[in-house]
Amino acid sequence: MSRRKARIGLRARLVLAFLLVAAVSAVTTAALTYRAARTAILEQAQDTAVSSFRERVQKLGTSFPVEPRYLRPQLQGMARQGKPRTWVVFAEYGSVRVSSGDSPVSTVITPELRHAAFAHPRGGFQRVDKNGVPWLTIAMPAVFQTGKTVRPTGLVVYAVMRLDEEDANVRAMVIAARDGAVPGLAVALVPALLAARSVLRPVRDLRKAARNMGSGRLDTRIQVKGSDELADLARTFNESAVELERTVGELRAAEARARRFASDVSHELRTPLAGMLAVTEVLDEDAAHLAPDTAAAVRLISAETGKLAVLVEDLMEISRFDARAAELNTDEVDVTQTIRKTLASRHWTDPAQVVTDLPDGIRARLDPRRFDVVIANLVGNALRHGSAPVVVRLRTEPHGDGGGAKDAGWLVTEVADSGPGIPADVLPHIFERFYKADAARTRSAGSGLGLAITLENVRLHGGTVRAANSPAGGAVFTVEIPLRGEEETT
């Protein structure tokens, strides 16, 4: 049902609704007119016939008991004088049956009409439809009247009259109403199309403006015409757009200030931190000759200074990405050797700690420094938050669509740990800056920016990175970087 509605456009629905209203109005008016006219036609014929027949019965002079040979001519005379057209008159007196026609008994006189004739001295009438032919039947008892006393004689006279002409008039009215409604609906189509057009024009403007807003053009406005509900809608859209543009502008300005602040602070801290690191290194080397409490304090200061230096470096790196100042300095490298150098420089060479699956001969065009950061962040994160052994796998994959001369496939690097995995509610946020899966854990060995920097570095290579849980347990980070064709690597 919803698909059918979706296929029918707003213009078609407006036109159909307009035509439906016009059709219902025309049908309702025609039905009421038909009902009133039909009643008037039938009642006029019926009242004329009943009044005339009652007058004839009252003037009927017959002796009792009834003699059929005398009564029949009287009935024939009444039939000829029938109004609005001739009748067929029947008379019933006990077992005597006489009529003005060929048959002494009528087939359209019902038992209910006979009962009404005996129950009421003024008789009754019925409209009967027999075999598709409408009939008017009238029953009138002959009575004795002495003063105010009325007594039945036992003689009941019936008049039967066809209503063909009245029925034909009614059918002619129906045909006229039908023939008038069809062109009326055709004429109603013109204002329906005009009304639909007047409604759809501002809707189209609104749709176009909403699309522009969605694409980032927050200065889009709609021209307001008129003072109807659609003009109010356009005015409300413009007011909302103004407010949205102002709010987004404030948020962007605040975000820019925050990034600039972080960048400035990082730059300002870098120089004194370099001096502090030099001092703590010297103190750390001499810690073995100091008193135990003093040595512990020196080592704590040295470790915290190192963490602060890492945080400052990461803040400066992420600031370069935010300022779009990060550059990619690529070179064709042996990827296997690059990963091994990364692990060796961090002393992650113990097989109980890190296991590698690195085929030889895989070469790619990468930024060695940024790729080193990617591998180091993923392995370090796996060792800190997962569990050893951490497995580093390297392989290439062809493009799913077959690729082309410039598309040599993907360089795929996987880093998997043996820990409990990542909770499902954490996975969507795992690459966010300073995101902490456990709110109670306020500090960690990392800066909180490692995975965010990894994501930015992979994007800079035109690749993707994703996190998931292995069916066998543990978290798996997969980096996919496109392998460049020869034309792009030269």
CORHUFEN-V560156 format. One record per residue. N is the residue number from 1. RES is the residue in three letters. PHI is phi in radians with two decimals (none if undefined). Layout:
BEGIN
[[N:RES:PHI] [N:RES:PHI]]
END
This chain:
BEGIN
[[1:MET:none] [2:SER:-1.14] [3:ARG:-1.16] [4:ARG:-1.13] [5:LYS:-1.12] [6:ALA:-1.16] [7:ARG:-1.33] [8:ILE:-1.52] [9:GLY:-1.28] [10:LEU:-1.12] [11:ARG:-1.06] [12:ALA:-1.10] [13:ARG:-1.18] [14:LEU:-1.14] [15:VAL:-1.11] [16:LEU:-1.10] [17:ALA:-1.12] [18:PHE:-1.09] [19:LEU:-1.15] [20:LEU:-1.12] [21:VAL:-1.11] [22:ALA:-1.12] [23:ALA:-1.15] [24:VAL:-1.10] [25:SER:-1.11] [26:ALA:-1.14] [27:VAL:-1.15] [28:THR:-1.11] [29:THR:-1.10] [30:ALA:-1.13] [31:ALA:-1.14] [32:LEU:-1.15] [33:THR:-1.13] [34:TYR:-1.07] [35:ARG:-1.11] [36:ALA:-1.18] [37:ALA:-1.20] [38:ARG:-1.08] [39:THR:-1.09] [40:ALA:-1.11] [41:ILE:-1.12] [42:LEU:-1.20] [43:GLU:-1.16] [44:GLN:-1.11] [45:ALA:-1.16] [46:GLN:-1.16] [47:ASP:-1.13] [48:THR:-1.10] [49:ALA:-1.16] [50:VAL:-1.12] [51:SER:-1.08] [52:SER:-1.16] [53:PHE:-1.19] [54:ARG:-1.09] [55:GLU:-1.11] [56:ARG:-1.18] [57:VAL:-1.16] [58:GLN:-1.14] [59:LYS:-1.56] [60:LEU:-1.21] [61:GLY:-1.92] [62:THR:-2.48] [63:SER:-1.74] [64:PHE:-2.12] [65:PRO:-1.10] [66:VAL:-1.29] [67:GLU:-1.91] [68:PRO:-0.98] [69:ARG:-1.18] [70:TYR:-1.58] [71:LEU:-1.30] [72:ARG:-1.01] [73:PRO:-1.06] [74:GLN:-1.16] [75:LEU:-1.15] [76:GLN:-1.14] [77:GLY:-1.14] [78:MET:-1.09] [79:ALA:-1.11] [80:ARG:-1.16] [81:GLN:-1.59] [82:GLY:-1.11] [83:LYS:-2.26] [84:PRO:-1.39] [85:ARG:-2.58] [86:THR:-1.10] [87:TRP:-1.90] [88:VAL:-1.98] [89:VAL:-1.89] [90:PHE:-2.15] [91:ALA:-2.32] [92:GLU:-2.27] [93:TYR:-2.50] [94:GLY:1.09] [95:SER:-1.65] [96:VAL:-1.43] [97:ARG:-2.27] [98:VAL:-2.32] [99:SER:-2.51] [100:SER:-1.45] [101:GLY:-1.88] [102:ASP:-1.42] [103:SER:-1.72] [104:PRO:-1.29] [105:VAL:-2.18] [106:SER:-1.65] [107:THR:-1.61] [108:VAL:-1.80] [109:ILE:-1.43] [110:THR:-1.67] [111:PRO:-1.06] [112:GLU:-1.12] [113:LEU:-1.18] [114:ARG:-1.09] [115:HIS:-1.11] [116:ALA:-1.12] [117:ALA:-1.15] [118:PHE:-1.41] [119:ALA:-1.48] [120:HIS:-2.30] [121:PRO:-1.17] [122:ARG:-1.61] [123:GLY:1.31] [124:GLY:-2.92] [125:PHE:-2.60] [126:GLN:-2.55] [127:ARG:-1.84] [128:VAL:-2.13] [129:ASP:-1.94] [130:LYS:-2.21] [131:ASN:0.96] [132:GLY:1.43] [133:VAL:-1.90] [134:PRO:-1.41] [135:TRP:-2.30] [136:LEU:-1.94] [137:THR:-2.05] [138:ILE:-2.19] [139:ALA:-2.07] [140:MET:-2.43] [141:PRO:-1.35] [142:ALA:-1.48] [143:VAL:-2.28] [144:PHE:-1.70] [145:GLN:-2.23] [146:THR:-2.09] [147:GLY:1.10] [148:LYS:-1.68] [149:THR:-1.59] [150:VAL:-2.10] [151:ARG:-2.24] [152:PRO:-1.24] [153:THR:-1.64] [154:GLY:1.64] [155:LEU:-1.62] [156:VAL:-2.13] [157:VAL:-1.95] [158:TYR:-2.08] [159:ALA:-2.07] [160:VAL:-2.12] [161:MET:-2.39] [162:ARG:-1.26] [163:LEU:-1.96] [164:ASP:-1.06] [165:GLU:-1.13] [166:GLU:-1.14] [167:ASP:-1.12] [168:ALA:-1.13] [169:ASN:-1.09] [170:VAL:-1.14] [171:ARG:-1.11] [172:ALA:-1.10] [173:MET:-1.17] [174:VAL:-1.10] [175:ILE:-1.11] [176:ALA:-1.12] [177:ALA:-1.14] [178:ARG:-1.15] [179:ASP:-1.13] [180:GLY:-1.41] [181:ALA:-1.29] [182:VAL:-1.09] [183:PRO:-1.14] [184:GLY:-1.10] [185:LEU:-1.17] [186:ALA:-1.10] [187:VAL:-1.16] [188:ALA:-1.16] [189:LEU:-1.11] [190:VAL:-1.12] [191:PRO:-1.12] [192:ALA:-1.11] [193:LEU:-1.14] [194:LEU:-1.13] [195:ALA:-1.14] [196:ALA:-1.10] [197:ARG:-1.15] [198:SER:-1.15] [199:VAL:-1.39] [200:LEU:-1.31] [201:ARG:-1.04] [202:PRO:-1.15] [203:VAL:-1.15] [204:ARG:-1.10] [205:ASP:-1.06] [206:LEU:-1.15] [207:ARG:-1.12] [208:LYS:-1.12] [209:ALA:-1.16] [210:ALA:-1.10] [211:ARG:-1.15] [212:ASN:-1.13] [213:MET:-1.09] [214:GLY:-1.12] [215:SER:-1.51] [216:GLY:1.81] [217:ARG:-1.48] [218:LEU:-1.30] [219:ASP:-1.54] [220:THR:-1.23] [221:ARG:-2.35] [222:ILE:-1.92] [223:GLN:-1.29] [224:VAL:-1.56] [225:LYS:-2.18] [226:GLY:1.38] [227:SER:-2.41] [228:ASP:-1.55] [229:GLU:-1.12] [230:LEU:-1.18] [231:ALA:-1.14] [232:ASP:-1.09] [233:LEU:-1.12] [234:ALA:-1.12] [235:ARG:-1.13] [236:THR:-1.12] [237:PHE:-1.07] [238:ASN:-1.09] [239:GLU:-1.11] [240:SER:-1.15] [241:ALA:-1.12] [242:VAL:-1.06] [243:GLU:-1.16] [244:LEU:-1.14] [245:GLU:-1.09] [246:ARG:-1.12] [247:THR:-1.14] [248:VAL:-1.13] [249:GLY:-1.08] [250:GLU:-1.13] [251:LEU:-1.13] [252:ARG:-1.13] [253:ALA:-1.14] [254:ALA:-1.13] [255:GLU:-1.15] [256:ALA:-1.13] [257:ARG:-1.10] [258:ALA:-1.12] [259:ARG:-1.17] [260:ARG:-1.14] [261:PHE:-1.10] [262:ALA:-1.09] [263:SER:-1.15] [264:ASP:-1.12] [265:VAL:-1.11] [266:SER:-1.08] [267:HIS:-1.10] [268:GLU:-1.18] [269:LEU:-1.43] [270:ARG:-1.09] [271:THR:-1.15] [272:PRO:-1.09] [273:LEU:-1.16] [274:ALA:-1.09] [275:GLY:-1.15] [276:MET:-1.11] [277:LEU:-1.12] [278:ALA:-1.10] [279:VAL:-1.16] [280:THR:-1.17] [281:GLU:-1.12] [282:VAL:-1.13] [283:LEU:-1.13] [284:ASP:-1.16] [285:GLU:-1.18] [286:ASP:-1.64] [287:ALA:-1.09] [288:ALA:-1.15] [289:HIS:-1.67] [290:LEU:-1.70] [291:ALA:-1.06] [292:PRO:-0.94] [293:ASP:-1.13] [294:THR:-1.19] [295:ALA:-1.11] [296:ALA:-1.13] [297:ALA:-1.15] [298:VAL:-1.10] [299:ARG:-1.13] [300:LEU:-1.12] [301:ILE:-1.12] [302:SER:-1.11] [303:ALA:-1.15] [304:GLU:-1.18] [305:THR:-1.14] [306:GLY:-1.11] [307:LYS:-1.10] [308:LEU:-1.10] [309:ALA:-1.15] [310:VAL:-1.09] [311:LEU:-1.07] [312:VAL:-1.12] [313:GLU:-1.10] [314:ASP:-1.16] [315:LEU:-1.09] [316:MET:-1.16] [317:GLU:-1.15] [318:ILE:-1.19] [319:SER:-1.15] [320:ARG:-1.14] [321:PHE:-1.15] [322:ASP:-1.11] [323:ALA:-1.50] [324:ARG:0.98] [325:ALA:-1.77] [326:ALA:-1.28] [327:GLU:-2.04] [328:LEU:-1.89] [329:ASN:-1.87] [330:THR:-1.55] [331:ASP:-2.70] [332:GLU:-1.37] [333:VAL:-2.26] [334:ASP:-1.48] [335:VAL:-1.14] [336:THR:-1.05] [337:GLN:-1.15] [338:THR:-1.09] [339:ILE:-1.16] [340:ARG:-1.11] [341:LYS:-1.11] [342:THR:-1.06] [343:LEU:-1.17] [344:ALA:-1.18] [345:SER:-1.15] [346:ARG:-1.73] [347:HIS:1.12] [348:TRP:-1.79] [349:THR:-1.94] [350:ASP:-1.27] [351:PRO:-1.03] [352:ALA:-1.30] [353:GLN:-1.80] [354:VAL:-2.33] [355:VAL:-1.95] [356:THR:-2.03] [357:ASP:-2.31] [358:LEU:-2.13] [359:PRO:-1.13] [360:ASP:-1.40] [361:GLY:1.55] [362:ILE:-1.59] [363:ARG:-2.06] [364:ALA:-2.70] [365:ARG:-1.70] [366:LEU:-2.33] [367:ASP:-1.56] [368:PRO:-0.99] [369:ARG:-1.16] [370:ARG:-1.25] [371:PHE:-1.16] [372:ASP:-1.07] [373:VAL:-1.11] [374:VAL:-1.05] [375:ILE:-1.15] [376:ALA:-1.14] [377:ASN:-1.15] [378:LEU:-1.19] [379:VAL:-1.19] [380:GLY:-1.08] [381:ASN:-1.10] [382:ALA:-1.13] [383:LEU:-1.24] [384:ARG:-1.34] [385:HIS:-1.86] [386:GLY:-1.82] [387:SER:-2.75] [388:ALA:-1.30] [389:PRO:-1.41] [390:VAL:-1.70] [391:VAL:-1.85] [392:VAL:-1.97] [393:ARG:-2.04] [394:LEU:-2.33] [395:ARG:-2.83] [396:THR:-2.06] [397:GLU:-2.34] [398:PRO:-1.32] [399:HIS:-1.17] [400:GLY:-1.14] [401:ASP:-1.63] [402:GLY:1.67] [403:GLY:1.18] [404:GLY:-2.47] [405:ALA:-1.10] [406:LYS:-1.51] [407:ASP:-1.87] [408:ALA:-1.59] [409:GLY:1.94] [410:TRP:-2.16] [411:LEU:-1.66] [412:VAL:-1.97] [413:THR:-2.13] [414:GLU:-2.06] [415:VAL:-2.16] [416:ALA:-2.12] [417:ASP:-1.90] [418:SER:-1.96] [419:GLY:-1.48] [420:PRO:-1.37] [421:GLY:1.60] [422:ILE:-1.88] [423:PRO:-0.99] [424:ALA:-1.06] [425:ASP:-1.34] [426:VAL:-1.62] [427:LEU:-0.90] [428:PRO:-1.12] [429:HIS:-1.95] [430:ILE:-1.13] [431:PHE:-1.76] [432:GLU:-1.35] [433:ARG:-1.26] [434:PHE:1.00] [435:TYR:-1.31] [436:LYS:-2.10] [437:ALA:-1.14] [438:ASP:-1.91] [439:ALA:-1.12] [440:ALA:-1.31] [441:ARG:-1.57] [442:THR:-1.54] [443:ARG:-2.32] [444:SER:-2.49] [445:ALA:-1.22] [446:GLY:-1.58] [447:SER:-1.50] [448:GLY:1.55] [449:LEU:-2.03] [450:GLY:-1.02] [451:LEU:-1.24] [452:ALA:-1.13] [453:ILE:-1.16] [454:THR:-1.03] [455:LEU:-1.03] [456:GLU:-1.16] [457:ASN:-1.16] [458:VAL:-1.16] [459:ARG:-1.06] [460:LEU:-1.09] [461:HIS:-1.46] [462:GLY:1.42] [463:GLY:-1.94] [464:THR:-2.35] [465:VAL:-2.40] [466:ARG:-2.45] [467:ALA:-2.06] [468:ALA:-2.74] [469:ASN:-1.89] [470:SER:-1.30] [471:PRO:-0.99] [472:ALA:-1.49] [473:GLY:1.86] [474:GLY:1.60] [475:ALA:-1.57] [476:VAL:-2.28] [477:PHE:-1.87] [478:THR:-2.07] [479:VAL:-1.91] [480:GLU:-2.11] [481:ILE:-2.14] [482:PRO:-1.17] [483:LEU:-1.44] [484:ARG:-1.38] [485:GLY:-1.28] [486:GLU:-1.08] [487:GLU:-1.15] [488:GLU:-1.57] [489:THR:-1.55] [490:THR:-1.68]]
END
